[in-house]
């Protein structure tokens, strides 16, 4: 697979004509990261942003006590760390590969020069950043206003919606999912088991089957308590 076809898989660049994709290709550098390999650390100078061709990447922060908080997980077709393209400065969080991942890197200076002459690319980036802001607002609301069962229910409903299937695999290992939801692996396991006991879901390892979507929706929105 050549670079132009890889670029066409990235949401940020979808809809761009072939000549503009070719121009972006000239500044893109490809690199493969192994599972657990650090991509950048919080406080590193932000030299550009990345896009995932294959694999998955977690964005996280670590507390002074060493506890890890996952802020987001990005998969194929998604871009991350775009803000430095506009603002510069340092990376505000850390990133590492959850599995072997192929990434494209776009240096800030080169891409800014492209944006100056490709207004459609600038509009695509602004649209992506606006959507990302909505996602972070929803994440903050879930973490600050909802109890853990409601957060988990909302996450399962999101996976259900994104896969279009009643049965799917959890998108993260349980330890990482617990961190993302702001809880512990033990608490997460207890809540999943209780959801299974209540016939909201059927659980087999990392595979989840939605049995009662309305019940999960009521739990996620706070209309029903998780007694």
N, C-alpha and C positions, 0 to 999 in steps of 0.2 A: 504493500500500500504506500503510495507516495504522499508527500506532504499536502498537496492541494486537497486530496480526498480526505485526509485526516482533518484538515481545517474545516471542510464542509460538514463534518460531524459535530462541530462545536456550536452550541446554540448562539453564541455571541456573533458568529460569522454567517449564520444561515440567512439566505436571502441576498447575500452580496453577489454581484456578477463575477464571472470568472476572472476578469482582469484585476478586480480588487482583491479577490482571494489570492491571486498570484502575487500581488504586491505585499500582502500580509505574510505570505509564505517566505518572502525574502528576509524577514526579521525574526521568524520563528526558529527556535532551537529545540530539538527533541532530546529527551533524557529519560532513562528508565531508573526507577527507584525500587529497591527491594523492600519487602515487608519490614516495617519498623524503622526504616531509614528516614532520617530527618531531612526535610526539604528546606525549611528555614526555621529560625528560632525567634521568639518574641524579642524585639529590640534590634534585630539585624537590620542593616540599611536595606530599604525596599528598592530593589533595582528594576522591578517589573512584576508582571503577574503571570499566572499559569493557567493551563487548560488541561483537563483530563481526557486522554485518548482511550485508555483502558485502565482498569483497577479502581481503587477508591482511596481518598485522602481525607484525613481528619484534621480539623482546625481546633486547637485547644489552648487553654491557659492552665498554668499550674499555680497553686496557692503557695504561700510561704512555707506551709507544712508539707508540701510535696504532693498534695491531692490534685488530680487532673480533672479538669472540667471541659468536656467536649462541647464546642460551640456549634459545629456543623460538620457534616460529612458530604463530600462531593464525589460524584461518580462520572462515568463516561459522558462527554458532551458538555460538562459544566466547567466554568471558569472560576478562579478564586484569586484573592489578593489583587483585585482590580483597582482599588482606591489609589495606590501609589502612582498609577498612570497619571492621575490628575493632581494629587497632592504631594507626592514624594514623602519624605520622612522615613520612619522605621515601620517594620511589620508589627502590628499591635497584638499579634498572637503567634503561636507556633503551628507548624504543619508537619505531618509525617505520613508515610504510606501505610495504609491498613493491610495492603497486600501488594504484590508486585504490580507496579503502576507505570504506565508510559505517559509522560507529560510533555506538553509543549510550553516553552518559556518565551515570553515576549518582553524584551528590554524596554524600559520606560522611555528612554530618549528616542529610540527608533520608532516606537509606536506613536508617540506624541507627534512626530513629524508626519507620520501617515495620516493621523486623525486630522491634521491641519488641512490636508488636501482631499480627504475622503469623508464628507459630511455624513453619508449613510452609516459609516462605521461608528462615528461619534453618536448618532441617534441610537444605534443598536446597543452601545455600551451604556448610555443613559437609561434606556429601557431596562436593561439587565440590572443595573444598580438600583433602580426604583423597585423592581420586583424583589431584590435581595433585602431592601429595607423593610418591605412588607413582611417578608419571611422572618426577619429578626424581631420585628415588633410582635409577631405571633408567638415566637419562641419565648420572648421576655414575658408575655402575658401568661403563657402556659406555665413557665417556671415560677412566676411570682404570685399568681392568683389561683392556681389550681393545685389540688393535692396530687400526690404521686399516682393514684389509680386513674384520675382524670387525665393526667398527662399521658399515661400509657395508653389509655383508651383512644385519645386523640391521635397518638402516633400510629396505633394499629389501624385506625380508620384512614389515615393518610396513606399507609402502605396498601390498604385495600383499594383505595381510589387510584393510586399510581400504577398498581399492577393490573387492575381491572379484573381481579380474580378473588374468590372467597378464600382460597387456600394459597398461602405464600410463605416464603422463608423470612425470618427476621433479617433486616438489612444490616444488623451489626451483631457481633458477638455479645453475649449477655452482659459481660463486664463493661464493654464500651457503651452499650445501650443504657445501662444503669447510670454511668457517668453523664451521658447526654441528657437523661431525664432528671438529673440532680438527686440520685438516690444511691443505695448500695446494691450490689448483686444479690445479697440475701433478701432484701426487701422486694426487689424486682421479682425474684423467683416465687416468693410467697404470694404476691399479687397475681402473677400469671396462673399459679395453681388455683387460687380462689376464683379467678375468672373462668377457669376450666370447670371447677366444681359447680359454679353457678350457670354453666352451659352458655356463657357468653361467647366462649371460644372453645375449640378443641386443640390441645397442644400435644405435639409429638416431637420432642427434641427442639430444634429451631424452626420447625414448621408449624404454622398457625392456620387454623380454619375458622373463619367467622361464622358463628352459629346464630347470633342474635345481634344484627347490626343496629337495630333500634335501641336495644339495651345499651350497647356501647356508646351510641350517640347521646343517650340520656346521661350516661356516666360522664362522658367527655364535656358536656355542656353544663354539668352541675345540676341537672334536673332530677338526678337520682343519686342517692348516697351509696357508697360502697361499704355497707354495714358488715 
